[in-house]
Amino acid sequence: MLQQKANQNEDRLVTLAIHTLEYAMTLKTLLESEGISVELHNVNLSNPTLSAGVRVRILEKDLPLALRIVENKEVFILTQSNKELGHGETILVPTDFSDHSLEAARAAFFIASRHNCEIVFLHAYIDPAVARDIQLRDVYSFDYKADSEESKLLAQNEKKAMSKFIDKIKTLIKSGKIPAIKFSSITTEGVPEEVIVNYAKEKDPYLIVMGTRDAERKERELIGSVTAEVLDSCRNVTMTIPSNYKIDNINNLSDITFFANLDQNDILAIDTLLRYLPNFNATINIVHISSKRDVLLNADRAVTNLVDYCRKNYTTIKFNKIKIDPHLIDQQIESTKSQLFVVASRKRNMIARIFNPALPHRLLFRIDIPMIVIPV
């Protein structure tokens, strides 16, 4: 049947590999799960356990895709389970299955290829039945049965959505649009920002990469609160990727803007940045948005000193000083040619966060440029 189809398509069978029967069967299962038809030749039917030199044959037109899958078979095998990866070896990518989550995933794969990391996709959802129960009671009731039919159906649908998202990732890998990196997925019930922060505390991922909507939609629809809460509460380095920012290769950056606090933490943050983006040829523009207090501290001189220090200690990187008028912050920041914003962020209490939003919040909601927030 397969040979006839090959003849009809003016295509022919080619031998992809020669293996033992056990390995050939495994390879056949893997390729067929990715939509490639496979025939096994030279199998000893009278005693299959003795089969050696079994030929794995496919249509010639499928050869490029099959080679990509075989060369990275660990990636495709790993994604069939929700295996959790090792401490400190992962990049965490929270996802809601949207297009901006997909852009964040693409960026994460390029970063992971540079740092030899593996990727964990994390999706958290809120059960409406639980939310209703909380809203209708003064005290939360633990009598609610999470195994109700409604909850089971919701859990199944969320897992199916994750499976479809994973299929998109696998398609990008097979087409060569993103590097072949091992990844796994977790789907769980819970408040998304709490689940992300708790996972980060427990597993300590190397980096968190989150997608965001474009600035206009975030302000209009109040979208982005999950990312903002993670930036405030999580003590892991976090990168945000706007939905309309197309990532060709996040490792190739030429212009970076670093927002300085003018204390010793700036040096720690710059050192952290260069560890996350090693061996790149870029200009780092150091900016400090001055306040009335900074006039007394001679902020301009402090920025000059920081730039001089960086030039002496990081000789392969070009550092510049940029002035921004505090009354024209949004306009001047938005007009920048920067490909990445970097902010050294201090932990703040709830009152300060509500009444005086930090710079990462302002950049997150108003500017459509990727940002790295480094907790200090």
C-alpha positions in Angstrom: 0.0 0.0 0.0 2.7 2.4 1.0 4.8 1.5 -2.1 1.8 2.1 -4.4 1.2 5.5 -2.8 4.9 6.3 -3.4 4.6 5.4 -7.0 1.4 7.4 -7.5 3.2 10.4 -6.0 6.2 9.9 -8.2 8.1 9.4 -4.9 10.2 6.5 -3.7 11.1 4.8 -0.5 14.5 5.5 1.1 16.2 3.9 4.0 16.4 6.3 7.0 18.2 4.0 9.4 19.2 0.4 10.0 18.7 -0.9 13.6 17.7 -3.8 15.7 13.9 -4.6 15.6 13.3 -3.2 19.1 14.9 0.2 18.2 13.4 0.2 14.7 9.9 -0.3 16.3 10.5 2.6 18.7 11.6 4.8 15.8 8.6 3.8 13.7 6.2 4.7 16.5 7.9 8.1 17.0 7.9 9.0 13.3 4.3 7.9 12.8 3.2 10.0 15.8 4.6 13.0 13.9 2.6 12.1 10.7 5.4 10.2 8.8 4.5 6.8 7.2 7.1 4.1 7.9 7.8 0.6 6.6 10.2 -1.9 8.3 12.1 -4.2 6.0 14.3 -7.2 6.6 12.3 -8.4 9.7 12.8 -12.1 10.5 9.1 -13.1 10.8 9.8 -16.6 12.0 11.7 -15.3 15.0 11.4 -11.5 15.3 13.6 -11.4 18.4 16.6 -12.4 16.2 16.0 -9.6 13.7 19.1 -7.5 13.1 19.7 -4.9 10.5 16.0 -3.9 10.2 15.6 -1.1 7.7 13.5 1.8 8.6 12.1 3.1 5.3 10.1 6.3 4.5 9.0 8.3 1.5 11.8 10.4 0.2 9.7 13.6 0.5 9.5 13.0 4.2 13.3 12.7 4.7 14.2 16.3 5.8 11.5 16.2 8.4 12.3 12.7 9.6 16.0 13.6 10.0 15.1 16.6 12.1 13.0 14.5 14.3 15.5 11.7 14.6 18.4 14.1 15.4 16.3 15.6 18.2 14.2 12.5 19.2 14.8 13.2 22.9 12.8 16.4 22.5 9.7 14.7 21.0 9.8 11.8 23.4 10.1 14.0 26.5 7.0 16.1 25.6 4.8 13.1 25.8 4.9 13.3 29.6 4.7 16.0 32.2 8.2 15.2 33.5 9.5 17.9 35.8 13.1 18.9 35.2 16.0 19.5 37.5 16.6 22.4 39.9 18.2 25.5 38.3 18.3 23.9 34.8 15.1 25.3 33.4 13.5 28.3 31.8 9.9 28.7 33.0 7.4 29.9 30.4 3.9 30.6 31.8 1.3 30.3 29.1 -2.3 31.0 28.5 -2.0 29.5 25.0 -2.3 32.9 23.3 -0.2 34.3 20.5 1.8 36.4 22.9 2.6 33.2 24.9 3.8 31.6 21.7 6.1 34.6 21.0 7.5 34.3 24.6 8.1 30.6 24.0 10.0 31.3 20.8 12.3 33.7 22.6 12.8 31.2 25.5 14.0 28.5 23.0 16.7 30.7 21.6 17.8 31.7 25.1 17.7 28.0 26.2 19.9 27.0 23.3 22.6 29.5 24.4 22.5 28.4 28.1 21.9 24.7 27.7 18.7 24.9 29.6 15.4 22.9 29.3 12.0 24.5 29.2 8.9 24.1 31.4 5.6 25.4 30.1 3.3 26.2 33.0 -0.5 26.8 32.7 -2.7 27.6 35.7 -6.4 28.0 35.5 -9.2 29.0 38.0 -12.1 26.7 38.4 -15.2 28.9 38.1 -17.1 26.7 40.6 -14.4 27.3 43.2 -14.5 31.1 42.4 -18.2 31.2 42.9 -17.9 29.3 46.2 -15.4 31.8 47.5 -17.5 34.8 46.4 -20.7 33.5 48.0 -19.2 32.7 51.4 -17.7 34.9 54.1 -15.4 32.1 55.0 -14.0 29.8 52.4 -15.5 26.3 52.6 -13.3 23.3 52.2 -16.4 21.1 51.5 -16.3 21.9 47.8 -15.6 18.8 45.9 -12.9 19.4 43.3 -13.7 16.1 41.6 -17.1 17.3 40.4 -18.1 16.6 36.8 -17.8 20.3 36.0 -14.2 20.4 37.4 -13.2 17.2 35.7 -14.4 18.5 32.3 -12.6 21.8 32.8 -9.4 20.0 33.7 -9.7 17.9 30.6 -10.3 20.9 28.4 -7.3 22.7 29.8 -5.0 19.7 29.2 -6.3 19.5 25.7 -5.5 23.2 25.2 -2.0 22.6 26.5 -1.6 19.6 24.1 -2.6 21.9 21.1 -0.1 24.5 22.3 2.6 21.8 22.5 1.8 20.7 19.0 2.5 24.3 17.8 5.9 24.2 19.5 6.7 20.9 17.9 5.8 22.2 14.5 8.1 25.2 15.0 10.9 22.8 16.0 10.3 20.5 13.0 10.3 23.4 10.6 13.6 24.7 12.0 12.1 28.0 13.2 13.2 27.4 16.8 16.1 25.3 18.2 15.3 21.8 19.3 15.3 22.1 23.1 13.9 19.6 25.6 10.7 20.7 27.2 7.9 19.6 29.4 4.5 20.9 30.4 2.5 21.4 33.6 -1.2 22.1 33.8 -2.7 22.8 37.2 -5.6 24.6 38.9 -4.8 27.7 40.8 -4.5 31.5 40.7 -2.0 32.0 37.8 0.3 34.5 39.5 0.4 32.5 42.8 1.1 29.3 40.9 4.0 30.9 39.0 5.5 32.6 42.1 5.2 29.4 44.2 6.8 27.3 41.4 9.7 29.7 41.1 10.3 29.6 44.9 10.3 25.8 44.9 12.2 25.1 41.6 14.3 28.2 41.2 14.3 28.4 37.4 17.2 30.0 35.6 14.9 32.5 34.0 11.2 33.2 33.6 9.9 34.3 30.2 6.4 35.8 30.0 4.4 37.1 27.0 2.3 40.3 27.3 -0.3 41.9 25.1 0.5 45.1 23.3 0.5 48.3 25.4 -2.8 49.7 24.0 -4.7 46.6 24.8 -3.1 46.2 28.2 -4.3 49.7 29.2 -7.7 49.3 27.6 -8.5 45.8 28.9 -6.4 45.9 32.1 -4.5 42.9 30.8 -1.1 42.2 32.2 -1.8 42.0 35.9 -0.4 38.5 36.1 2.9 39.5 34.7 3.0 42.7 36.9 2.3 40.6 40.0 5.1 38.2 39.0 7.5 41.1 38.5 6.6 42.4 42.0 6.6 39.1 43.9 9.1 36.8 42.2 12.8 37.0 43.0 13.9 35.3 39.8 15.2 37.1 36.7 12.1 37.6 34.5 11.9 38.6 30.9 8.7 40.0 29.2 8.0 39.7 25.5 5.3 41.9 23.9 2.9 40.2 21.6 3.7 42.4 18.6 7.5 42.0 19.0 8.7 39.4 16.5 11.6 37.4 17.8 14.1 36.4 15.1 16.9 35.6 17.5 16.9 37.1 21.0 20.6 36.3 21.3 21.4 38.8 18.6 20.9 42.2 20.4 22.7 45.4 19.4 21.1 48.0 21.5 20.2 47.7 25.2 18.9 50.3 27.7 19.8 49.8 31.3 17.8 51.8 33.9 20.1 52.5 36.9 19.2 53.0 40.5 22.7 54.6 41.3 23.7 52.2 44.0 26.0 49.2 44.3 23.1 47.0 43.1 23.6 48.4 39.6 26.9 46.7 39.2 25.4 43.4 40.4 22.5 43.8 37.9 24.9 44.5 35.0 27.0 41.6 35.9 23.9 39.4 36.0 22.8 40.7 32.6 26.1 39.9 31.0 25.8 36.3 32.4 22.4 35.9 30.8 23.4 37.4 27.5 27.1 36.3 27.1 29.3 36.9 24.1 27.1 39.4 22.4 28.1 42.5 20.5 25.9 45.2 21.9 25.8 48.8 23.1 24.4 49.3 26.6 23.0 52.7 27.2 22.8 53.5 30.9 19.9 55.7 31.9 18.8 57.2 35.2 15.4 58.9 35.5 16.2 61.7 37.9 14.0 63.0 40.8 14.3 66.0 43.0 16.2 63.9 45.5 18.8 63.1 42.9 19.7 66.7 42.4 21.3 66.7 45.9 23.0 63.4 45.1 24.6 64.7 41.9 22.9 61.9 39.9 24.5 63.0 36.6 28.0 62.5 38.0 27.0 59.2 39.5 25.8 57.9 36.1 29.1 59.0 34.6 31.0 57.1 37.3 29.0 54.0 36.6 29.6 54.2 32.9 33.4 54.7 33.5 33.4 51.7 35.8 31.7 49.5 33.2 34.0 50.6 30.4 37.0 49.6 32.5 35.7 46.2 33.7 33.7 45.0 30.6 36.0 46.0 27.8 34.2 44.0 25.1 30.9 46.0 25.6 30.3 49.6 24.5 28.6 51.7 27.3 27.0 55.1 26.8 25.2 57.6 29.1 21.8 58.8 28.1 19.8 61.7 29.7 16.0 61.5 29.9 13.9 64.5 30.9 11.7 63.3 33.8 8.8 65.3 32.4 9.0 63.6 29.0 9.7 60.0 30.2 7.2 58.2 28.1 7.9 60.0 24.9 11.7 59.7 25.1 11.6 56.1 26.2 9.2 55.2 23.4 11.3 56.9 20.8 14.4 54.9 21.7 15.9 52.4 19.3 16.5 50.0 22.1 15.8 46.3 21.5 15.7 45.4 25.2 15.1 47.3 28.5 16.8 46.1 31.6 15.6 47.2 35.1 17.2 46.4 38.5 14.1 46.0 40.7 14.0 46.2 44.5 11.3 44.4 46.4 8.6 46.8 47.5 5.8 46.5 50.0 2.1 46.5 49.0 1.4 50.1 49.8 4.3 51.4 47.7 3.3 49.2 44.8 -0.3 50.5 44.8 0.3 54.2 45.2 3.7 54.5 43.5 4.1 52.0 40.7 7.7 51.0 40.0 9.4 51.6 36.6 8.9 47.9 35.5 5.2 48.5 35.7 5.3 51.7 33.7 7.4 50.0 31.0 5.3 46.9 31.0 2.0 48.6 30.5 3.1 51.5 28.1 6.0 50.3 26.0 6.1 47.4 23.5 9.8 46.4 23.9 11.1 43.3 25.6 12.3 43.8 29.2 14.5 41.9 31.7 13.8 42.6 35.3 16.6 41.7 37.6 15.7 41.5 41.4 18.3 43.2 43.6 
